[in-house]
Amino acid sequence: MKIYADRFPVALRQVLTDLLVVAWVYGTIRGALWLHDLVQRLAVPGQKLEGAGGGLADNLAEAGGKVGRVPLVGDELTAPFERAADAARSLAEAGRDQQELVDQLALALSVGMMIVPLGLVLFGWLPLRVRWMRRAGSAATLAAAPAGQDLLALRALANQPLRRLTRINPDVAQAWRDGDEHTITALATLELRHLGLRTPTPPSPATRPR
């Protein structure tokens, strides 16, 4: 007897959902890395400024050192070179500051891009997945127990929609109270299928509790 018809089996839907979550996380991380690399390109002018300023400062310092060796007027001639070298060092420092700012911006934007998508996974999907795993584990344990059919049937009566229950038996609750074998088995099967679990072999009459 077919209990109910879903477009996709529960286990298949669960696998598809897991795959979508993995793709979501992967896409989020890849997108964050792409954004980080994109913002890092803004640091190129700072790198060039640092290199040019540092090189100019070294050249000016070297030239000032050579001019300083001129007798009598060497000290006076080196002063302009020293000021120019200091200005070049300031340019190099500005380039380094610009790179640090870009690094911080790239990190902040990347982390900000991941917060919401990963937060949805950690605080939305993951708790539901853990709850399903616990319910499925509990149902699997019940299915292996001698009285598992009765307990699973009771869970189905408490959890499943009324329209599915009435497909099994119009007076399903009374049938369960009367111990109707077919109704109990159908209810247990319904609960297991709802959790995406395979239906176990029904217990033999010898092991079924009375």
KEGUZA-973311 format. One record per atom (N, C-alpha, C, CB): residue in one letter; y, x, z. Coordinates in steps of 0.1 Angstrom, whole numbers, padded with zeros to 4 digits, always signed. Atoms other than C-alpha are relative to their C-alpha. Glycine has a CB too. Layout:
AYXZ;...
//
This chain:
M-0012+0009+0000;M+0000+0000+0000;M+0012+0009+0000;M+0000-0010+0012;K-0012-0008+0001;K+0034+0014-0010;K+0010-0006+0010;K+0006+0000-0014;I-0009+0005-0011;I+0057+0011+0021;I+0014-0002-0006;I+0000+0010+0011;Y-0013+0002+0006;Y+0090+0017+0003;Y+0002+0010-0011;Y+0011+0002+0011;A-0002-0009+0012;A+0104+0034-0028;A+0014+0006+0001;A-0001-0009-0013;D-0012-0007+0000;D+0130+0060-0026;D+0002+0007-0014;D+0001+0010+0011;R-0002-0007+0012;R+0146+0077-0056;R-0006+0014+0000;R+0015+0000-0004;F+0006-0013-0002;F+0136+0111-0042;F-0008+0000+0013;F+0011+0011-0001;P+0007-0001-0013;P+0110+0119-0015;P+0009+0007+0010;P-0013+0008-0002;V-0008-0006-0010;V+0125+0129+0018;V-0001+0016+0000;V-0004-0005+0014;A+0002-0014+0000;A+0110+0164+0016;A+0008+0007-0011;A-0014+0004+0000;L-0008-0006+0012;L+0125+0170-0019;L+0015-0001+0002;L-0004-0008-0012;R-0015+0001-0003;R+0159+0157-0008;R+0004+0011+0010;R+0003-0013+0006;Q-0003-0010-0010;Q+0157+0181+0022;Q+0001+0014-0007;Q-0010+0000+0011;V+0000-0013+0007;V+0149+0211-0001;V+0012+0001-0009;V-0013+0001-0008;L-0012-0001+0008;L+0176+0202-0025;L+0013+0002+0008;L+0001-0013-0009;T-0011-0002-0009;T+0201+0199+0003;T+0001+0014+0005;T-0001-0010+0012;D+0000-0014-0005;D+0191+0233+0017;D+0005+0009-0012;D-0014+0004+0004;L-0004-0008+0011;L+0195+0248-0018;L+0015-0001-0003;L-0008-0004-0012;L-0014+0002+0002;L+0229+0232-0022;L+0009+0007+0011;L+0003-0015+0000;V-0007-0007-0011;V+0240+0246+0012;V+0000+0015-0002;V-0007-0004+0014;V+0000-0015+0003;V+0228+0281+0003;V+0009+0003-0012;V-0015+0004-0004;A-0009-0002+0011;A+0247+0278-0030;A+0014-0001+0004;A-0003-0010-0012;W-0013+0002-0005;W+0277+0265-0012;W+0005+0013+0008;W+0001-0012+0010;V-0004-0012-0008;V+0277+0295+0013;V+0002+0012-0009;V-0011+0003+0010;Y-0001-0012+0009;Y+0270+0320-0015;Y+0013-0001-0008;Y-0012+0000-0010;G-0013+0002+0008;G+0299+0305-0037;G+0012+0003+0009;G+0000-0014-0005;T-0011-0003-0009;T+0322+0306-0007;T+0003+0014+0003;T-0002-0008+0013;I-0001-0014-0002;I+0315+0342+0001;I+0005+0007-0013;I-0013+0006+0005;R-0004-0006+0012;R+0318+0352-0035;R+0014-0003-0004;R-0009-0004-0012;G-0014+0004+0003;G+0350+0333-0039;G+0010+0008+0009;G+0002-0015+0002;A-0008-0008-0009;A+0364+0350-0008;A+0001+0015-0004;A-0005-0001+0015;L-0001-0014+0005;L+0355+0384-0021;L+0008+0002-0012;L-0014+0005-0002;W-0009+0000+0012;W+0371+0376-0054;W+0014+0000+0003;W-0004-0011-0010;L-0014+0002-0004;L+0403+0365-0037;L+0004+0013+0007;L+0001-0011+0010;H-0003-0013-0006;H+0402+0397-0016;H+0003+0011-0010;H-0011+0005+0010;D-0002-0010+0010;D+0399+0419-0046;D+0013-0003-0008;D-0012+0001-0010;L-0012+0004+0007;L+0426+0399-0064;L+0013+0004+0007;L+0000-0015-0003;V-0012-0003-0008;V+0451+0403-0036;V+0001+0015+0001;V-0001-0006+0014;Q-0001-0014-0002;Q+0442+0440-0032;Q+0007+0007-0012;Q-0014+0006+0001;R-0007-0006+0011;R+0456+0446-0067;R+0015+0001+0003;R-0002-0008-0012;L-0014-0001-0003;L+0490+0440-0052;L+0003+0013+0007;L+0005-0012+0009;A-0002-0013-0007;A+0485+0473-0033;A+0002+0012-0010;A-0011+0003+0009;V-0001-0011+0010;V+0486+0493-0066;V+0014+0006+0000;V-0004-0005-0014;P-0013-0006+0000;P+0524+0497-0067;P+0003+0008+0013;P+0011-0011-0001;G-0002-0007-0013;G+0523+0508-0030;G-0007+0014-0001;G-0005-0007+0011;Q+0007-0012+0002;Q+0497+0534-0039;Q+0007+0010-0009;Q-0014-0002-0006;K-0008-0008+0009;K+0518+0547-0068;K+0012+0005+0007;K+0003-0008-0013;L-0012-0004-0007;L+0549+0547-0046;L-0003+0011+0010;L+0006-0012+0007;E+0004-0010-0010;E+0531+0567-0019;E-0003+0013-0006;E-0013-0005+0008;G+0004-0013+0007;G+0517+0592-0044;G+0013+0007-0005;G-0009-0003-0011;A-0012-0006+0006;A+0551+0597-0061;A+0009+0005+0011;A+0007-0011-0009;G-0008-0005-0011;G+0570+0599-0029;G-0005+0012+0007;G+0002-0011+0010;G+0006-0012-0006;G+0546+0623-0013;G+0001+0013-0009;G-0015-0003+0003;G-0001-0011+0009;G+0545+0645-0044;G+0014+0005-0001;G-0005-0004-0014;L-0014-0004+0001;L+0583+0645-0047;L+0004+0007+0012;L+0009-0012-0003;A-0004-0007-0013;A+0587+0654-0010;A-0006+0014+0000;A-0005-0008+0012;D+0006-0013+0000;D+0563+0683-0014;D+0007+0010-0009;D-0015+0000-0004;N-0007-0008+0010;N+0581+0696-0045;N+0014+0004+0005;N+0001-0007-0013;L-0013-0003-0005;L+0615+0693-0029;L-0001+0010+0012;L+0007-0013+0005;A+0001-0009-0011;A+0603+0710+0003;A-0003+0014-0005;A-0011-0005+0010;E+0004-0013+0006;E+0588+0738-0018;E+0013+0007-0006;E-0011-0001-0010;A-0012-0006+0006;A+0620+0742-0038;A+0011+0004+0011;A+0007-0010-0009;G-0009-0004-0011;G+0641+0742-0006;G-0004+0012+0007;G+0001-0011+0010;G+0005-0012-0006;G+0619+0769+0008;G+0004+0012-0008;G-0014-0001+0003;K-0003-0011+0009;K+0625+0791-0022;K+0016+0002+0000;K-0004-0003-0014;V-0015-0002+0000;V+0663+0784-0022;V+0004+0006+0014;V+0007-0013-0002;G-0004-0005-0013;G+0664+0792+0015;G-0001+0015+0002;G-0008-0006+0011;R+0002-0015-0001;R+0654+0828+0008;R+0012+0007-0007;R-0013+0004-0007;V-0012-0006+0006;V+0687+0833-0010;V+0009+0006+0011;V+0008-0010-0009;P-0008-0006-0011;P+0708+0857+0011;P+0013-0007+0002;P+0003+0015-0003;L-0013+0005-0004;L+0739+0844+0029;L+0001-0015-0001;L+0011+0007-0008;V-0003+0014+0002;V+0740+0809+0014;V-0013-0008+0000;V+0007-0002-0013;G+0013+0007+0001;G+0703+0800+0016;G-0001-0012+0009;G-0011+0009+0003;D+0001+0011-0009;D+0706+0778+0046;D+0008-0012-0005;D+0005+0004+0014;E-0009+0011+0005;E+0735+0758+0031;E-0007-0007-0012;E+0014+0005-0003;L+0006+0006+0013;L+0716+0753-0002;L-0012-0008+0003;L-0003+0011-0009;T+0013+0008-0003;T+0684+0740+0015;T+0003-0014+0006;T-0008+0008+0010;A-0003+0013-0006;A+0702+0711+0032;A-0002-0011-0009;A+0014+0000+0006;P+0002+0011+0010;P+0703+0689+0001;P-0014-0003-0003;P+0008+0002-0013;F+0014+0001+0003;F+0667+0696-0006;F-0008-0007+0011;F-0006+0014-0004;E+0006+0006-0012;E+0657+0687+0029;E+0003-0015+0001;E+0004+0007+0013;R-0004+0014-0001;R+0676+0654+0028;R-0008-0008-0011;R+0015-0002-0002;A+0007+0006+0011;A+0660+0646-0006;A-0015-0001+0003;A+0002+0008-0013;A+0014+0000-0003;A+0626+0655+0007;A-0003-0011+0011;A-0005+0013+0006;D+0001+0010-0011;D+0631+0632+0038;D+0000-0014-0007;D+0011+0001+0010;A-0001+0012+0007;A+0641+0604+0014;A-0013-0003-0007;A+0012-0001-0010;A+0012+0001+0008;A+0610+0610-0007;A-0011-0004+0010;A-0004+0012-0007;R+0010+0003-0010;R+0589+0609+0025;R+0001-0015+0004;R+0001+0009+0012;S-0002+0014-0004;S+0605+0575+0034;S-0006-0009-0011;S+0015-0003+0001;L+0006+0008+0010;L+0594+0562+0000;L-0015+0000+0001;L+0004+0006-0014;A+0014-0001-0002;A+0559+0574+0006;A-0005-0009+0012;A-0005+0014+0002;E+0003+0008-0011;E+0559+0557+0040;E+0001-0015-0003;E+0009+0004+0012;A-0001+0014+0005;A+0571+0525+0024;A-0012-0004-0008;A+0013-0002-0008;G+0012+0003+0008;G+0542+0527+0000;G-0012-0002+0009;G-0003+0011-0010;R+0012+0002-0010;R+0517+0531+0029;R+0002-0014+0007;R+0000+0011+0009;D-0002+0013-0007;D+0533+0501+0047;D-0003-0011-0009;D+0015-0001+0005;Q+0003+0011+0009;Q+0531+0480+0016;Q-0015-0002-0002;Q+0006+0003-0014;Q+0014+0001+0002;Q+0494+0488+0012;Q-0007-0006+0013;Q-0006+0014-0002;E+0005+0006-0012;E+0487+0480+0049;E+0003-0015+0000;E+0006+0006+0012;L-0004+0014+0000;L+0505+0447+0045;L-0009-0008-0010;L+0014-0002-0004;V+0008+0006+0009;V+0485+0439+0014;V-0015-0001+0005;V+0000+0007-0014;D+0014+0000-0006;D+0452+0448+0032;D-0001-0012+0010;D-0003+0013+0007;Q+0000+0011-0010;Q+0461+0424+0060;Q+0000-0014-0006;Q+0012+0002+0010;L-0001+0012+0007;L+0471+0397+0036;L-0013-0004-0007;L+0011+0000-0010;A+0012+0003+0007;A+0439+0400+0016;A-0011-0004+0010;A-0005+0013-0007;L+0009+0003-0010;L+0418+0399+0048;L+0002-0014+0005;L+0000+0010+0011;A-0003+0013-0006;A+0436+0369+0062;A-0003-0012-0010;A+0015-0001+0003;L+0003+0010+0010;L+0434+0349+0029;L-0015-0002-0002;L+0007+0003-0013;S+0014+0001+0002;S+0397+0357+0025;S-0007-0007+0011;S-0006+0014-0002;V+0005+0006-0011;V+0389+0347+0060;V+0004-0015+0000;V+0004+0006+0013;G-0005+0014+0000;G+0410+0315+0057;G-0007-0008-0010;G+0015+0000-0003;M+0007+0007+0010;M+0392+0306+0025;M-0014-0003+0005;M-0001+0009-0013;M+0014+0003-0004;M+0358+0308+0043;M-0001-0009+0012;M-0007+0013+0003;I+0001+0007-0012;I+0367+0291+0075;I-0005-0015-0002;I+0014+0000+0007;V+0003+0015+0002;V+0366+0254+0063;V-0014-0002-0006;V+0010-0007-0008;P+0013+0002+0006;P+0335+0257+0040;P-0012+0004+0010;P-0002+0007-0013;L+0011-0004-0009;L+0314+0277+0065;L+0000-0008+0013;L+0002+0015+0003;G-0001+0009-0012;G+0327+0255+0094;G-0008-0013-0003;G+0014-0003+0003;L+0007+0012+0003;L+0313+0225+0076;L-0015+0002+0001;L+0003-0005-0014;V+0015-0003-0001;V+0279+0242+0074;V-0004+0002+0014;V-0003+0013-0008;L+0004-0003-0014;L+0279+0255+0110;L+0000-0012+0009;L+0008+0011+0005;F-0002+0011-0009;F+0292+0224+0126;F-0003-0014-0005;F+0014+0000+0005;G+0003+0013+0006;G+0282+0197+0102;G-0015+0000-0005;G+0008-0002-0012;W+0013+0000+0005;W+0250+0205+0083;W-0010+0006+0010;W-0001+0008-0013;L+0010-0007-0008;L+0233+0229+0107;L-0005-0009+0012;L+0006+0013+0005;P+0005+0009-0010;P+0232+0205+0137;P-0009-0011-0005;P+0012-0006+0008;L+0008+0010+0006;L+0218+0178+0115;L-0014+0005-0004;L+0006-0007-0012;R+0012-0006+0004;R+0192+0202+0102;R-0009+0003+0012;R+0003+0013-0008;V+0007-0003-0013;V+0182+0213+0137;V-0006-0013+0006;V+0009+0008+0010;R+0005+0013-0005;R+0179+0177+0148;R-0011-0005-0008;R+0012-0010+0001;W+0012+0004+0008;W+0157+0169+0119;W-0012+0008+0003;W+0004+0000-0015;M+0012-0009-0003;M+0135+0199+0126;M-0007-0004+0013;M+0004+0014+0000;R+0006+0004-0013;R+0131+0187+0162;R-0007-0013-0001;R+0011-0001+0011;R+0007+0013+0002;R+0123+0152+0152;R-0013+0001-0008;R+0009-0010-0007;A+0012-0002+0009;A+0099+0163+0125;A-0011+0007+0008;A+0003+0008-0012;G+0010-0007-0009;G+0082+0187+0150;G-0006-0009+0010;G+0006+0012+0007;S+0005+0009-0010;S+0079+0160+0176;S-0010-0010-0007;S+0011-0008+0006;A+0009+0009+0007;A+0064+0136+0150;A-0013+0006-0004;A+0007-0006-0013;A+0012-0007+0003;A+0040+0162+0138;A-0010+0002+0012;A+0003+0014-0006;T+0008-0001-0012;T+0028+0167+0173;T-0006-0013+0004;T+0009+0005+0012;L+0005+0013-0003;L+0024+0130+0178;L-0011-0004-0010;L+0011-0011-0001;A+0010+0003+0011;A+0004+0127+0145;A-0013+0007+0003;A+0005+0004-0013;A+0012-0007-0003;A-0021+0152+0158;A-0006-0005+0013;A+0003+0015+0001;A+0005+0005-0013;A-0025+0134+0192;A-0009-0012-0002;A+0011-0003+0009;P+0008+0011+0002;P-0052+0108+0197;P+0008-0013+0000;P-0010-0001+0012;A-0008+0012+0000;A-0026+0082+0205;A+0012+0000-0009;A+0005-0003+0015;G-0012-0003+0008;G-0002+0095+0179;G+0003-0012-0009;G-0003+0011-0009;Q-0003+0011+0009;Q-0006+0065+0155;Q+0008-0011+0008;Q-0013-0006-0005;D-0007+0011-0007;D+0005+0040+0182;D+0015+0005+0003;D-0007-0003+0013;L-0014-0005-0003;L+0035+0062+0193;L+0009+0001-0012;L-0001+0013+0007;L-0008+0000+0013;L+0046+0068+0157;L+0004-0014-0004;L-0008+0008-0011;A-0003+0014+0004;A+0044+0031+0150;A+0011-0006+0009;A-0013-0009+0002;L-0011+0005-0009;L+0065+0024+0181;L+0014+0006-0004;L-0003+0004+0014;R-0012-0007+0004;R+0091+0050+0169;R+0005-0007-0013;R-0002+0015-0002;A-0004+0006+0012;A+0091+0033+0135;A+0007-0014+0003;A-0012-0002-0009;L-0006+0013-0004;L+0098-0001+0151;L+0014+0002+0006;L-0009-0007+0011;A-0013-0002-0006;A+0127+0014+0170;A+0010+0006-0010;A-0001+0009+0012;N-0009-0008+0008;N+0142+0036+0142;N+0002-0006-0014;N-0005+0014-0001;Q+0000+0003+0014;Q+0134+0021+0108;Q+0008-0013-0002;Q-0014-0001-0006;P-0007+0012+0004;P+0155-0006+0090;P-0009-0012+0000;P+0007+0001-0013;L+0008+0012-0001;L+0143-0042+0094;L-0006-0003-0013;L+0009-0011+0005;R+0005+0004+0013;R+0139-0047+0057;R-0013+0008-0003;R+0010+0003-0011;R+0012-0008+0002;R+0113-0018+0056;R-0011-0005+0009;R+0003+0014+0002;L+0010+0004-0009;L+0095-0031+0086;L-0006-0014-0004;L+0006-0002+0014;T+0005+0013+0005;T+0092-0067+0072;T-0009+0002-0012;T+0011-0009-0002;R+0009-0002+0011;R+0076-0053+0041;R-0014+0003+0004;R+0005+0012-0009;I+0013-0002-0005;I+0047-0042+0062;I-0007-0013+0005;I+0000+0011+0011;N+0005+0013-0006;N+0043-0075+0080;N+0012-0008+0004;N-0010+0003+0012;P-0011+0008-0004;P+0067-0104+0084;P+0002-0001+0015;P-0001-0014-0006;D-0001+0001-0015;D+0059-0105+0121;D-0005+0014+0005;D-0008-0012+0006;V+0005-0013-0002;V+0055-0067+0124;V-0001+0003+0015;V+0008+0010-0007;A+0001-0003-0014;A+0063-0065+0161;A-0012-0007+0007;A+0013-0005+0007;Q+0011+0007-0006;Q+0037-0091+0171;Q-0013+0006-0005;Q+0000-0015-0004;A+0012-0007+0005;A+0012-0074+0148;A-0003+0013+0008;A+0001+0002-0015;W+0002-0013-0007;W+0018-0041+0166;W-0005-0003+0014;W+0014+0008+0000;R+0005+0004-0013;R+0014-0058+0200;R-0014-0004+0000;R+0009-0011+0006;D+0014+0005+0001;D-0018-0073+0189;D-0010+0012-0004;D-0002-0011-0010;G+0009-0012+0003;G-0031-0038+0179;G-0005-0001-0014;G-0011+0001+0010;D+0005+0000+0014;D-0034-0046+0142;D-0001+0014-0006;D+0009-0010-0009;E+0003-0014+0005;E-0050-0015+0127;E+0009+0003-0012;E-0014+0002-0003;H-0007-0002+0012;H-0034-0019+0093;H+0015+0002+0002;H-0003-0011-0010;T-0014-0001-0003;T+0001-0025+0107;T+0004+0013+0007;T+0004-0012+0008;I-0003-0012-0007;I+0000+0004+0131;I-0001+0012-0009;I-0010+0002+0011;T+0001-0011+0009;T-0012+0028+0104;T+0012+0000-0010;T-0013-0001-0008;A-0011+0001+0009;A+0015+0015+0080;A+0013+0004+0007;A+0001-0014-0006;L-0012-0004-0007;L+0042+0019+0106;L+0000+0015+0003;L+0001-0007+0014;A+0000-0014-0002;A+0031+0054+0115;A+0003+0008-0013;A-0014+0005+0006;T-0002-0006+0013;T+0030+0063+0078;T+0015-0001-0004;T-0008-0006-0011;L-0014+0002+0003;L+0065+0049+0074;L+0009+0010+0008;L+0005-0014+0003;E-0008-0010-0008;E+0079+0071+0102;E-0002+0014-0005;E-0004-0001+0015;L+0003-0013+0005;L+0062+0102+0089;L+0007+0002-0013;L-0015+0003-0001;R-0007-0001+0013;R+0075+0096+0054;R+0015+0001+0001;R-0004-0011-0010;H-0015+0000-0002;H+0110+0090+0067;H+0004+0014+0004;H+0004-0010+0011;L-0003-0014-0004;L+0109+0125+0082;L-0005+0010-0010;L-0006+0003+0014;G+0005-0009+0010;G+0094+0140+0051;G-0013+0007+0003;G+0011+0011-0002;L+0013-0006-0004;L+0060+0147+0066;L-0011-0006-0007;L-0002-0001+0015;R+0012+0005+0006;R+0026+0143+0051;R-0007-0009+0009;R-0009+0011-0005;T+0008+0009-0008;T+0005+0114+0063;T-0013+0006+0004;T-0002-0013-0007;P+0013-0006-0005;P-0024+0126+0085;P-0011-0010-0002;P+0001+0004+0014;T+0012+0009+0001;T-0059+0112+0083;T+0000-0008+0013;T-0013+0008-0002;P+0000+0008-0012;P-0061+0082+0106;P-0011+0004+0010;P-0001-0015-0003;P+0011-0003-0009;P-0081+0088+0138;P-0012-0010-0001;P+0005+0000+0015;S+0011+0008+0001;S-0116+0075+0139;S+0000-0010+0012;S-0013+0008+0000;P+0000+0010-0010;P-0124+0044+0160;P-0005+0006+0013;P-0009-0011-0003;A+0006-0006-0012;A-0143+0066+0185;A+0011+0007+0008;A-0011+0010-0004;T-0010-0008-0007;T-0112+0087+0193;T+0013-0009+0002;T+0004+0012-0008;R-0012+0008-0001;R-0086+0058+0190;R+0000-0006+0014;R+0000-0011-0010;P-0001+0005-0013;P-0074+0048+0225;P+0000-0015+0000;P+0013+0005+0007;R+0001+0015-0001;R-0081+0013+0237;R+0010-0005+0011;R-0014-0004+0004;
//
